[in-house]
């Protein structure tokens, strides 16, 4: 093959892939988004300021990671929980014999020291495990940041409309891939029978 043929073939493949990929967005929806974008105009400097409303980064992972993301969020909460528990423990100090110190929750200073040591140990173990879930905890943080998006901000509204086509495409293709895998499994199971 000469160079010209390769270029033409590559271009045809690229156009085919691009056409197939955009097929997830219905034409009416595409037209409606374009019309809305004309209504929600934002200045070019604000549109391309490098700060998208919705980050694309969390979507680069595999959908099978959902359970890990959930567990990463739980591990993060355990870290906060153990820190709070340690903060609420009375500070170690000289024991003073009085009826106020006889409370069952406070216990003796040896018991409190043992509880403090135990909490620190467990907190450290959870922290080590959470370190192995770094990417998943990052996704949890990204999900939390979605709550802070100002929905009444006109710049965010305009930028979100521009980002919707990409997001809709991603969400559609993930569901379609899942459906294809399910159908393949069903077909293989029928062939085995």
N, C-alpha and C positions, 0 to 999 in steps of 0.2 A: 504494500500500500504506500502510495506517496503521501506527502505531508498534507496536501489539499484534501484528499479523501479522508484522512484521519480527522482533520478539523471539521469537515462537513458532518462526518459520522458522529463525532463528539457533540457537535452542536445539536444534531437531531436527538441524540440520547438525552442531552440536557433539557431541551424543550419538552420532550416527552415526559421526563421525570417531573419537571416543574408543572406541567399541565395536570398530571395525575395527582400531584400533591395538593394543588389548589382545588381539586374537585370536592373537598370536604366542605367548602363554604358555598352554600346555595347562592345562585346569581341574584335573587331578590335581596338576600341579606347583604351581599356585597354592595349592591346599588344603594340600599338604605344606609349603610355605614358611610359610604362616600357622601351622600346627601347630608347626613348628620355632621360629618367632618366639615362640610362647607358652612354649616350653621355655627358650629362651635370652633370658630377660627381662633388660633392662638399665634402670637408672634413667633417667627422662625427661631429667634434666639432662645426662647423658652421651650420650643418644641424639640430642639436638638441640643439641649444643655447637658446631655450625658446622664440624666437622672430619669430613667423610665418610671412610670407609676408602678408597674408590676415587673419585678425582676425576672429575667429568663433563667437565671442560674439554677434555682431549685428544680427546674424541669429537666435538667440535663441528666438526672439520675434515672434509675430503673424503677418501674412501677412496683416491682416486687419488694422494694425497699420500704414499703409503707409500714410494715410491722417494726422494722428497725427504727424508723422515724418516731413511731409511737413510743417504743421502749426508750429511745434516746431522750424524749421529752419527760418520760417518767423518771429516768435517772437524774435528769436535771432538777426535777422537783424534789427528789429525795435529798439531793445535795442541799437545797434550800431548807428543807425540813430539818435535816440534822444540824445545820448551822443555827436555826432558830431554837432547837432543843438545847443546844450547847449554850446559847445566849441566856436561856431561861433558867439554867441550873445556877444555884447559888455559887458564888465564887469561893474557892477553898480558902479557909482562914482558920484562925484558932477557934477551937470548939468552946462554946460557952454553955454551961449547964443551966438550962432554964426550961420551964414548961413550954415556952414558945418553940424551942428547938426540938421538942419531942414529937413534932408533927411527923406522921408516917411518910409523907411524900419527901420531906427533906432527908430523913434518915440520919445515920451517923456520917461523920466526915469521911470515914473509910468507904461507906456505901456510895456517897456522892462522888468520891474520887474514882471509884470503880465504874460508876455510870459514865462519868466524864471520859475515862479512858476507853470504855467500850464504844461510846458514841464517836469518839475521834477515830477509833480503828475502823468502825463500819463506814463512817464518812469517807475515810481514805480509800477503802476498798471500792466503794461506789464511785469515787472520783477517778480511780484508775480504770474501772470498767467504762465509765463515761468517756474517758479519753479515747477509747477504741471506737466510740460512736460520734466522733467529731463531726463528720459530714452530716449525720442525721440530726445532731443538735443544731447545726447551722440551718437546716431546713426548718426545724421547729422555730428558731428565731425569726426566720423569714416569714413564717406563717403568723407569728405574733405581730410582726411589723405591718401586716396587711390591715390590722385593726386601726392603725394610726393614719391611714390614708384619708386625707381631707376630701370628702365626697362633694362638698359644696364649693370647692375651688375650681374656677372655670379653666385654669390651665390643666389641672389634673383631669377634668372632664374631657377636654380636647385631646390630650395625650392618650387617655385611656381608649378613646374611640380609635385612634391610630394604631394602638397596640392590640385591639380586639381581634383583628383578622388573624394575626399571628397566633394569639392565644386560642382562638376558636379552632384553628387548624391543628394545633398541638393536641388539644383535648379530643378532637374528633379522631385524629389518627391513633391516639392511644386506645380509644374504645374500639376502633376498627381492628387494630392489631389483636386486641384481646378476643374479639369475636372470631377472627380468623383462626387463632390458636385453638379456641374451643371447638370450632367446626372440624379442624384437622384431627383433634383428639377423638371426636365422635366418629369421624370417618374411619380412622384407624381401628377404633374399637369394633365397628361394624365389620371391617375386613377380617379381624381376628376371629369373629364368631363364625 
